Amino acid sequence: MQSQNQSQQTGTRNETYNVIAILYHALQGAENCQIYLKDAQDGQAREFFQQALQSQRQLADRGKEILQQVLQNDTGGSSAFGWGQSQSQSGSTGQSQSSFASQNAGQTSGGNF
């Protein structure tokens, strides 16, 4: 039930959201391991932090691969943002994006959230 609500709230498929969450936490873990590694003075602790750092980086790399596949499946191989489209297709898309940006440029500074 919660996963269905999550998809409705974010507009993102649960599988995509979950992969992004795991990728985020793996990158956070790698960053933390680097900090802990700098602080470590004991050889055994340093070795542990180095192993943990390597594991987190491997997990993040795998998460990036999976995210790319999940996003391609979501969009049928094309980007929802128009990335990777040919020039002839992106000409009109670029124009509509520019007009959207100019229409909404003043809305964020209004303070009504």
C-alpha positions in Angstrom: 0.0 0.0 0.0 2.8 2.4 0.9 4.7 1.8 -2.3 1.6 2.6 -4.4 1.1 5.9 -2.5 4.8 6.7 -3.0 4.5 6.4 -6.8 1.4 8.6 -6.8 3.1 11.2 -4.6 6.4 11.4 -6.5 5.2 10.6 -10.0 8.1 8.2 -10.2 7.8 4.4 -10.5 8.7 2.7 -7.2 11.5 0.6 -8.8 13.1 3.8 -10.1 12.7 5.6 -6.8 14.2 2.6 -4.9 17.2 2.3 -7.2 17.9 6.0 -6.7 17.6 5.7 -3.0 20.1 2.8 -2.8 22.5 4.7 -5.1 22.2 7.8 -2.9 23.0 5.8 0.2 25.9 4.0 -1.4 27.4 7.3 -2.4 26.8 8.7 1.1 28.4 5.6 2.5 31.5 6.0 0.3 31.8 9.6 1.4 31.5 8.6 5.1 34.1 5.9 4.6 36.5 8.4 3.2 36.1 10.6 6.2 36.5 7.6 8.6 39.6 6.5 6.6 41.2 9.9 7.1 40.6 9.7 10.9 41.7 6.1 11.3 45.1 5.6 12.9 45.0 1.8 13.6 46.0 -0.5 10.7 43.1 -2.8 11.2 40.6 0.0 11.3 42.1 1.6 8.2 41.9 -1.7 6.3 38.3 -2.1 7.3 37.4 1.4 6.1 39.3 0.8 2.9 37.3 -2.4 2.3 34.0 -0.6 3.1 34.9 2.3 0.8 35.6 -0.1 -2.0 32.3 -2.0 -1.4 30.3 1.2 -1.3 31.9 2.4 -4.6 31.2 -0.9 -6.3 27.6 -0.8 -5.1 27.3 2.8 -6.4 28.7 1.8 -9.8 26.3 -1.1 -10.0 23.4 1.2 -9.0 24.3 3.7 -11.8 24.1 0.8 -14.3 20.8 -0.4 -12.9 19.4 3.1 -12.9 20.3 3.7 -16.5 18.5 0.4 -17.4 15.4 1.3 -15.3 15.2 4.7 -16.8 15.5 3.3 -20.3 12.7 0.8 -19.6 10.5 3.7 -18.2 10.9 5.8 -21.3 11.1 3.1 -24.0 14.8 3.8 -24.6 14.4 7.6 -25.0 14.9 10.1 -22.2 11.8 11.7 -20.6 13.9 15.0 -20.8 14.7 14.7 -24.5 18.3 13.6 -24.0 19.7 11.6 -26.8 17.1 12.7 -29.4 18.2 13.8 -32.8 18.6 17.4 -33.7 15.4 17.5 -35.9 13.3 16.2 -33.0 14.9 18.4 -30.3 14.3 21.7 -32.3 10.7 22.0 -31.3 11.3 20.4 -27.9 14.0 23.0 -27.1 11.6 25.8 -28.1 8.8 24.6 -25.8 11.3 24.1 -23.0 12.5 27.7 -23.4 9.0 29.1 -23.4 8.2 26.9 -20.3 11.2 28.3 -18.5 10.3 31.9 -19.4 6.7 31.4 -18.3 7.7 30.0 -15.0 10.8 32.2 -14.3 9.0 34.6 -11.9 6.9 32.0 -10.1 9.6 30.7 -7.8 10.5 34.1 -6.4 7.0 34.9 -5.3 7.3 33.0 -2.0 3.9 31.3 -2.2 4.7 27.6 -1.6 
